[in-house]
Amino acid sequence: MRKIVVSLVGSSLLIVGVILVPLPGPGFLVIFLALLLLSTEFEWTKRYVDQLRGHFKKIYQTARERSDKIANKAESNTSKQD
């Protein structure tokens, strides 16, 4: 019974997420949450979630490095002006 409920809710969320991708809204987040829910019962979605987590970590690290560079530039520009 649990597997059926997870399948129905996860599939519905996945469809809504795909519809939201071209529209303004959190389409990719809804898709990720749907896959996360489905991964509790299905092994094939667990593999996708693991891959997505790796991609998200790389994106986060890149964004973090860029923001640190911008902050360091701003600090050095401020100290040069003083």
Secondary structure, DSSP 8 states (H G I E B T S, - for coil): -HHHHHHHHHHHHHHHHHHHSSSSS-HHHHHHHHHHHHTTT-HHHHHHHHHHHHHHHHHHHHHHHHHHHHHHHHHHHHHHH-
